[in-house]
Amino acid sequence: MKIIAVIGGETLRFVELVGRFGIFLFTTLICALAPPYKLMPIVKQVRFIGAQSLFVIAFTGLFTGMVLSLQGYYTLTKFGSVGFLGAAVSLSLIRELGPVLGALMVVGRAGSAICAEVGIMRNSEQIDALECMAIDPYKFLLAPKLIAGLIAMPLLTCIFDVVGIFGGFLVGVELFDVSAGAYFQGMYSSVVWHDIEMGLIKSVVFGLLLVWICAAKGFFLHLERDGGFGAEGVSRVTTSAVVLASVSILVCDYLISAVLL
């Protein structure tokens, strides 16, 4: 009976968590769509999530493209198909690695900061103070972050893809002396709009996921079983948010690929 009670308790806790997060997302979306619309908070969050992530995105994209080209060259050489190197690099980046790795980098850089910021505001009762002053924390604090995530992630993914393709060009053409014409022609003939569309859809969904999960974890800091108040609680919840957001991105990546392929 004790085992059944434990299983039942964990099931109820999971259902409560899903409901809490669902209501959080629904409320934030309603506040984001409802007037009045303030541009500057959104611009500030786009700068934080997007512009300040450019270096890590470009750096990761460059070396991802380089290692793809390196591995692809040795694989395609065995089959005498080096001319398809550009197609292999571009398709891998646009359809899969660009959105996924870009989102994981943003989760580690911006998502953790969002969770810590909201968690500290909850911990220091700043969110309660906003509610006492009749200021909706969803509208004032969370909606700009969600909108900024939806705007910034597709742009960062595009930058990741372009820099990654350039990194593949450096290794394939400059290092292994693959024809530049064959590299770009293979990419031109193989990449279609459906591939770009899949990457953009993934990036939008991942942007929604990372802001949603990280902000909700910080917002419900006081209700977390492994959290609680104090610096230790914020650190635990932030770690939990990064892990949950990363796992959710990987799971949704498979689901979207299964639907759109």
C-alpha positions in Angstrom: 0.0 0.0 0.0 2.9 2.3 0.7 4.2 1.9 -2.9 0.7 2.6 -4.3 0.5 5.8 -2.1 3.9 6.9 -3.4 2.9 6.3 -7.0 -0.4 8.1 -6.5 1.3 11.1 -4.8 3.8 11.5 -7.6 1.1 11.2 -10.2 -1.0 13.9 -8.5 2.1 16.1 -8.2 2.8 15.7 -12.0 -0.8 16.5 -12.9 -0.6 19.6 -10.7 2.7 20.7 -12.3 1.3 20.3 -15.8 -1.9 22.2 -14.9 0.1 25.0 -13.2 2.5 25.4 -16.2 -0.4 25.3 -18.6 -2.3 28.0 -16.8 0.9 30.0 -16.6 1.5 29.8 -20.4 -2.2 30.6 -21.2 -2.2 33.6 -18.9 1.1 34.9 -20.3 -0.1 34.5 -23.9 -3.3 36.4 -23.2 -1.4 39.2 -21.5 1.0 39.3 -24.5 -1.9 39.7 -27.0 -3.9 42.1 -24.9 -3.4 45.9 -25.2 -1.7 48.2 -24.2 1.4 47.2 -26.1 4.8 48.5 -24.8 7.7 48.2 -27.2 10.7 49.0 -25.1 10.4 46.1 -22.6 10.3 43.7 -25.6 13.3 45.4 -27.2 15.2 45.1 -24.0 14.5 41.4 -23.7 15.3 40.8 -27.4 18.7 42.4 -26.8 19.2 40.2 -23.7 18.1 36.9 -25.2 19.2 37.6 -28.8 21.9 40.2 -29.2 23.9 39.1 -26.2 23.8 35.5 -27.3 25.3 36.2 -30.8 28.9 35.4 -29.8 28.1 31.9 -28.3 25.7 31.2 -31.2 28.3 32.2 -33.9 31.1 30.4 -32.1 29.1 27.2 -31.7 27.7 27.4 -35.3 31.2 27.8 -36.8 32.7 24.8 -35.1 29.6 22.7 -35.6 29.8 23.4 -39.4 33.5 22.6 -39.3 33.2 19.3 -37.6 30.2 18.4 -39.8 32.3 19.1 -42.9 35.3 17.2 -41.4 33.3 14.1 -40.6 31.2 14.3 -43.8 34.3 14.5 -46.0 35.8 11.3 -44.6 32.4 9.5 -44.8 31.6 10.7 -48.4 35.1 9.9 -49.6 34.4 6.2 -49.0 31.5 6.3 -51.4 33.1 8.7 -53.9 30.4 11.4 -53.2 32.5 14.3 -52.0 30.4 16.6 -54.3 27.5 16.2 -51.9 29.4 17.7 -49.0 27.6 21.0 -49.2 24.2 19.3 -49.2 25.1 17.2 -46.2 26.4 20.1 -44.1 23.6 22.5 -45.0 20.7 20.0 -44.5 22.1 18.8 -41.2 22.4 22.4 -40.0 19.1 23.8 -41.3 16.8 20.9 -40.4 18.3 19.7 -37.2 21.5 21.0 -35.6 20.9 24.7 -36.0 17.6 24.9 -34.1 18.5 22.3 -31.5 22.1 23.4 -30.6 21.1 27.1 -30.9 18.2 26.6 -28.4 20.4 24.6 -26.0 23.0 27.4 -26.0 20.3 30.0 -25.4 18.9 27.9 -22.5 22.3 27.7 -20.9 23.0 31.5 -21.3 19.6 33.3 -21.2 17.2 30.7 -19.9 19.1 30.2 -16.6 19.3 33.9 -16.2 15.6 34.3 -16.7 14.8 31.6 -14.1 17.2 33.1 -11.6 15.9 36.7 -12.2 12.2 35.7 -11.7 13.1 33.3 -8.8 15.0 36.1 -7.0 12.0 38.4 -7.5 9.7 35.8 -6.1 12.2 35.1 -3.3 12.5 38.8 -2.3 8.7 39.3 -2.6 9.0 41.8 -5.5 6.3 39.9 -7.4 4.0 40.1 -4.4 4.8 43.9 -4.3 3.7 44.2 -8.0 0.4 42.5 -7.3 -0.1 44.8 -4.2 0.3 47.8 -6.5 -2.2 46.3 -9.0 0.5 45.7 -11.6 -0.1 42.4 -13.4 3.3 40.5 -13.2 2.3 38.4 -16.2 1.9 41.6 -18.3 4.7 43.6 -16.8 7.4 40.9 -16.3 6.7 37.7 -18.3 4.9 38.7 -21.5 7.9 40.7 -22.9 10.2 37.7 -22.2 7.9 35.3 -24.1 7.5 37.6 -27.1 11.3 38.3 -27.2 12.0 34.5 -27.1 9.6 34.0 -30.1 11.4 36.8 -32.0 15.0 36.1 -31.1 15.2 32.3 -31.5 14.4 32.2 -35.3 16.9 35.0 -35.9 19.6 33.2 -33.9 18.9 30.0 -35.7 19.4 31.7 -39.1 22.7 33.1 -37.9 23.7 29.7 -36.6 22.9 28.1 -40.0 24.8 30.7 -42.0 27.9 30.7 -39.8 27.8 26.8 -39.7 27.6 26.6 -43.5 30.6 29.0 -43.7 32.5 26.8 -41.3 31.8 23.8 -43.4 33.1 25.7 -46.4 36.3 26.6 -44.7 37.1 23.0 -43.9 35.7 21.4 -47.1 37.0 23.9 -49.6 40.0 25.5 -48.0 41.3 22.5 -46.1 40.3 19.5 -48.2 40.3 21.2 -51.6 36.7 20.4 -52.5 35.4 22.4 -55.4 33.7 25.6 -54.1 31.2 25.3 -57.0 30.3 21.7 -56.1 29.9 22.7 -52.5 27.4 25.5 -53.1 25.7 23.7 -56.0 25.0 20.6 -53.9 23.6 22.9 -51.2 21.5 24.8 -53.8 20.1 21.7 -55.4 19.2 19.8 -52.2 17.9 22.5 -49.8 14.2 23.3 -50.4 11.8 25.6 -48.7 10.3 22.7 -46.6 13.7 22.2 -45.0 14.0 25.9 -44.0 10.4 25.9 -42.8 11.1 22.9 -40.6 14.0 24.7 -39.0 12.1 27.9 -38.4 9.1 26.1 -36.9 11.5 24.2 -34.5 13.2 27.5 -33.5 9.9 29.2 -32.7 8.7 26.2 -30.6 12.0 26.0 -28.8 12.0 29.7 -28.1 8.5 29.3 -26.6 9.6 26.3 -24.5 12.8 27.8 -23.1 11.2 31.0 -21.9 8.0 29.3 -20.7 9.8 26.6 -18.6 12.5 28.8 -17.2 10.2 31.7 -16.3 7.5 29.4 -14.8 10.1 27.6 -12.7 11.3 30.9 -11.2 7.7 32.2 -10.8 6.6 29.1 -8.9 9.8 29.0 -6.8 7.9 28.8 -3.5 5.9 25.8 -4.7 8.8 23.7 -5.9 9.5 20.6 -3.9 13.2 20.8 -4.5 13.3 24.6 -4.3 12.2 26.7 -1.5 13.3 30.1 -0.4 16.9 31.4 -0.1 19.9 31.3 -2.4 20.0 27.5 -2.3 16.4 27.3 -3.5 17.1 29.6 -6.4 20.1 27.7 -7.5 18.3 24.3 -7.3 15.3 25.6 -9.3 17.6 27.2 -11.9 19.4 24.0 -12.4 16.1 22.1 -12.6 14.8 24.6 -15.2 17.8 24.3 -17.5 17.6 20.5 -17.4 13.8 20.4 -18.0 14.0 22.9 -20.8 16.9 21.1 -22.5 15.1 17.7 -22.3 11.8 19.3 -23.5 13.7 20.7 -26.5 15.1 17.3 -27.5 11.7 15.6 -27.1 9.9 18.2 -29.1 12.6 18.1 -31.7 11.7 14.4 -32.3 8.0 15.0 -32.3 8.2 17.9 -34.8 10.5 16.0 -37.1 8.2 13.0 -37.0 5.2 15.2 -37.9 6.8 17.3 -40.6 9.0 14.7 -42.4 
